[in-house]
């Protein structure tokens, strides 16, 4: 995309503002708790239901519509919705998100599709006049993210991204009482990491898709792969065709958390190396080993993942370690630990569960119980931003920065060189071959969104 086109889109000015980013907003939970809002959900699988029913817990929403290309999954979500919402009504069901949005009877839409299906529904949703909660990462390529940001601003919609570490109670405490109070001193290095064994094992056979699944529509703009056992409902993350591997799935959370905690904008450059180094007997094509360095100038943020071997610290096998000259902070979805450098008193805090207020958390199938409070607080902030027509704590611009940074890491690994990012112009500095990779080809008949045409 040349400079003229990007400037015309209006996204360049937004990216320029991000390059000198002011402190991101703090989560706000002051919203109209009695207002009935009409909600639709696109993508009714695991996290779609987790997000939707946390929203139901904090607001008297009416679940009007559900959309999915899998009839079985859609019917299951409709049954649950009828029992969980106050009206007891069964939502209307849609196969095509465009038909759902044409009804123009929604106030907000949740998008929890696989990653390759985030951009088009989000852009169509804001065009239809609704506010959007979209799961992370926002996109599978950087040009998609630019178009999504441009659309959110053009249509003046509130868009919250599901990077809910920004609303996780114990992590908010760690930011406010450890980092912002200066207990770490000067932070020069942050290590972020994931040691979960996340790749599919072996070579599950190709087979016909389930009769309830429209696999053609599910694949959508992504390259068409033969359907494989274990691919759905969650195994799609093992294939680069649908996302950006473990960096796009897990690093984006910890990088975004680090940026939020330290008020960081764009990295100046990104470099990465790795590949499939150990687990070679697998159909999965995402890396099993990868390191990436996000250079923010005075602070280096270094990512590492391995899908094999042991974690260096079993208590923190997915998290971040902040190294300051006055102490060290380890932070994860389960806890944080602060250790002073000079023998002071350590501080430990565990995740805050809310079972007394929300007993359904104990029995809801597939719910990550430790994440439920974070999703609730994130939804509260989303609703507060809607009421005030303001930017939420995980505004789409923040999601764009974190997502694009992770995509740059994968691009660096593939190209074998460090990439310098020009946030003002939304492109890689002095590297035309790399800039040609900012947009993935779309499978026909789907058209790749462009910032200037949203």
SVG drawing of the C-alpha trace seen along z (x, -y; Angstrom):
<svg xmlns="http://www.w3.org/2000/svg" viewBox="-39 -12 59 53">
<polyline fill="none" stroke="black" stroke-width="0.4" points="0.0,0.0 1.6,-3.3 1.8,-6.3 -0.9,-8.3 -3.5,-5.5 -2.8,-5.0 -3.0,-8.7 -6.4,-8.8 -7.7,-6.1 -7.2,-8.3 -5.4,-5.4 -2.0,-7.0 -3.0,-9.8 -4.2,-7.2 -1.0,-5.2 1.0,-8.4 -0.8,-9.2 0.0,-5.7 3.7,-6.1 3.7,-8.8 1.1,-7.0 -0.2,-8.7 -1.1,-6.5 -3.9,-4.1 -7.3,-4.6 -7.9,-2.9 -10.8,-0.4 -14.1,-2.0 -17.0,-0.2 -19.5,-3.1 -22.3,-2.2 -26.1,-2.0 -26.7,1.3 -30.5,1.3 -30.3,0.5 -31.4,3.4 -29.1,3.8 -29.8,6.0 -26.8,8.2 -25.8,10.6 -22.9,13.2 -20.9,14.2 -19.1,17.5 -20.8,19.6 -18.0,21.9 -16.0,22.0 -15.0,18.4 -18.0,16.9 -20.2,18.4 -17.7,17.5 -17.8,13.9 -21.6,13.8 -22.5,15.3 -20.1,13.0 -21.9,10.1 -25.2,11.5 -23.9,11.6 -23.2,7.9 -26.0,6.4 -29.7,7.2 -28.9,7.7 -31.4,9.4 -29.6,12.0 -31.4,11.3 -29.3,13.2 -26.7,15.9 -24.7,16.7 -22.5,19.7 -21.7,22.0 -22.0,25.1 -25.7,25.9 -24.9,28.2 -22.8,25.5 -25.4,22.9 -28.3,24.9 -26.3,25.7 -25.6,22.0 -29.3,21.1 -30.4,23.6 -27.9,22.1 -28.9,18.6 -32.6,19.3 -31.8,20.5 -29.4,17.8 -31.1,14.6 -33.8,13.0 -36.5,13.1 -36.0,16.8 -36.4,16.3 -34.6,18.4 -32.5,16.1 -33.0,16.0 -30.4,18.1 -28.3,17.2 -25.9,19.0 -24.5,15.8 -23.3,12.9 -24.3,10.5 -27.9,11.6 -27.9,11.1 -26.5,7.6 -29.0,6.6 -31.8,6.8 -30.5,3.6 -32.0,4.6 -28.8,4.9 -26.9,2.5 -23.7,4.5 -22.1,7.5 -19.6,10.0 -17.2,11.6 -15.6,14.8 -14.8,16.6 -11.5,18.1 -8.9,15.4 -9.2,15.5 -12.8,14.4 -12.3,11.3 -11.8,8.6 -14.8,8.9 -17.6,9.3 -16.1,6.6 -16.0,4.1 -19.5,5.0 -20.8,4.7 -19.5,1.2 -20.9,0.2 -24.3,1.4 -24.1,-0.9 -23.3,1.4 -20.5,1.4 -18.3,4.4 -16.4,6.7 -13.9,8.6 -11.7,11.4 -7.9,11.1 -5.8,11.1 -7.7,8.5 -6.5,9.9 -4.4,12.4 -2.5,9.7 -1.5,6.1 -3.5,4.6 -6.7,6.2 -5.9,4.5 -5.5,1.1 -8.8,1.5 -10.5,2.5 -9.1,-0.5 -10.1,-2.9 -13.6,-1.5 -14.0,-1.9 -13.0,-5.5 -15.0,-6.3 -18.2,-5.0 -17.5,-6.2 -18.1,-2.9 -16.8,-1.6 -14.6,1.5 -13.2,3.4 -10.7,6.2 -10.6,9.4 -7.2,8.7 -8.7,8.9 -5.4,8.9 -6.1,5.1 -9.2,5.8 -7.8,8.7 -8.2,7.6 -4.9,8.9 -3.0,7.7 -4.5,4.2 -3.3,4.3 0.2,5.3 0.4,2.5 -0.9,-0.1 0.8,1.0 4.0,2.4 5.0,0.9 3.3,-2.6 4.5,-3.0 8.0,-2.5 8.7,0.6 10.6,2.1 12.7,-1.0 13.9,-1.2 12.7,1.6 15.1,2.6 13.9,6.0 10.6,7.9 10.5,11.6 7.2,12.9 6.7,16.6 4.5,19.6 5.5,23.2 2.2,24.9 2.2,28.0 -0.2,26.5 0.4,28.2 -1.6,31.1 0.2,34.4 0.6,36.9 -1.1,36.9 -4.9,37.2 -6.4,38.3 -8.3,36.1 -12.0,36.8 -15.3,35.4 -16.5,32.4 -19.3,33.1 -22.7,32.9 -23.7,29.9 -20.7,27.8 -20.5,25.6 -16.8,26.0 -16.6,23.9 -18.1,20.9 -15.9,21.7 -12.8,21.6 -14.0,18.3 -11.0,16.1 -8.4,18.5 -6.6,21.1 -8.7,24.2 -7.3,27.2 -8.7,30.7 -10.8,31.1 -8.9,33.0 -9.9,34.7 -9.1,32.5 -9.2,29.3 -12.5,28.1 -13.7,26.8 -10.4,25.7 -7.6,27.4 -7.6,24.8 -5.0,22.9 -2.4,25.5 -2.4,24.2 -1.0,20.9 -3.7,20.7 -6.2,19.6 -4.0,17.5 -0.5,16.6 0.5,19.6 1.4,19.3 2.8,15.8 -0.6,14.7 -2.5,16.6 -0.6,16.3 2.2,13.7 -0.4,11.1 -1.9,11.3 1.4,10.9 2.8,8.3 -0.4,6.3 -0.3,6.7 3.2,5.5 2.5,2.5 -0.5,1.6 1.4,2.0 4.3,-0.2 2.4,-2.6 4.3,-1.5 3.3,-2.3 4.9,-0.7 8.1,1.2 10.8,-0.4 11.8,2.9 10.9,6.6 13.2,9.6 12.4,13.3 13.8,16.7 12.6,20.3 10.6,22.9 9.6,26.5 12.8,27.7 11.7,30.7 8.1,31.8 8.5,32.8 6.1,35.7 3.0,33.6 0.5,32.3 0.6,28.9 2.5,26.2 3.0,23.6 6.4,23.2 7.2,25.4 10.1,23.1 10.3,19.3 11.9,16.3 11.1,12.7 12.5,9.3 10.3,6.3 12.6,3.2 11.0,0.3 14.2,-1.7 15.0,-1.7 13.0,1.4 13.4,4.7 10.5,7.2 11.6,10.7 9.1,13.5 9.8,17.2 7.7,20.3 8.3,24.0 5.7,26.7 8.1,29.3 10.1,29.9 9.5,28.3 8.7,24.8 11.6,23.0 9.0,22.1 5.9,24.4 4.1,21.6 4.6,19.3 4.4,21.3 2.5,18.5 3.3,15.0 5.7,12.1 8.7,11.3 9.6,7.6 13.2,7.0 13.9,3.7 16.9,2.4 14.9,2.5 13.1,5.8 11.4,8.4 7.7,8.9 6.3,12.2 2.7,11.9 0.3,14.5 -3.4,15.1 -3.2,17.0 -1.1,14.7 1.7,12.2 4.8,12.3 7.0,9.3 10.5,9.9 12.5,6.8 16.1,6.7 17.5,5.8 15.8,8.3 12.5,6.5 9.2,8.3 7.9,10.2 4.3,9.6 2.1,12.4 -1.4,12.2 -3.6,14.9 -6.4,14.6 -9.6,13.2 -12.5,15.7 -16.1,14.4 -18.0,17.6 -20.3,16.1 -21.5,13.4 -21.6,15.6 -22.2,19.3 -22.9,20.3 -19.1,20.0 -18.7,23.2 -20.8,25.4 -20.6,23.7 -19.0,26.2 -15.6,25.3 -15.4,22.0 -11.9,20.9 -12.9,20.2 -9.9,18.1 -10.5,15.9 -14.2,15.3 -13.7,12.2 -11.4,10.6 -14.0,11.1 -16.7,9.6 -14.6,6.5 -13.7,6.2 -17.4,6.2 -18.1,3.6 -15.5,1.4 -16.9,2.0 -20.4,1.0 -19.1,-2.1 -17.3,-3.2 -20.5,-2.7 -22.5,-4.8 -19.9,-7.6 -18.9,-7.2 -15.3,-6.9 -12.4,-4.6 -12.4,-1.4 -9.3,-0.1 -8.6,2.4 -9.6,0.1 -9.1,1.4 -6.0,-0.8 -4.3,1.0 -5.4,4.3 -4.0,3.2 -0.6,2.3 -0.3,5.6 -1.5,7.7 0.6,6.1 3.7,6.4 3.1,10.1 2.6,10.5 5.8,8.6 7.6,11.2 6.3,14.1 7.3,12.1 10.8,11.6 11.2,15.3 10.0,16.2 12.3,13.6 15.3,14.1 15.8,10.4 14.8,7.7 12.0,5.4 11.8,1.7 8.3,0.4 7.1,-3.0 4.0,-3.6 3.2,-6.9 2.9,-5.4 1.9,-1.9 4.7,-0.1 8.1,1.5 11.1,-0.8 13.3,-0.2 12.0,3.3 9.7,3.6 9.6,7.4 8.5,7.4 5.8,4.7 4.4,7.0 3.5,9.4 1.4,7.0 -1.7,8.5 -2.4,12.2 -4.1,13.2 -7.8,13.8 -9.5,16.9 -12.2,15.9 -14.9,14.7 -13.9,12.9 -12.2,9.5 -9.5,8.2 -10.5,5.0 -8.5,1.9 -8.4,-1.1 -9.4,-3.5 -12.5,-1.6 -14.2,-0.7"/>
</svg>
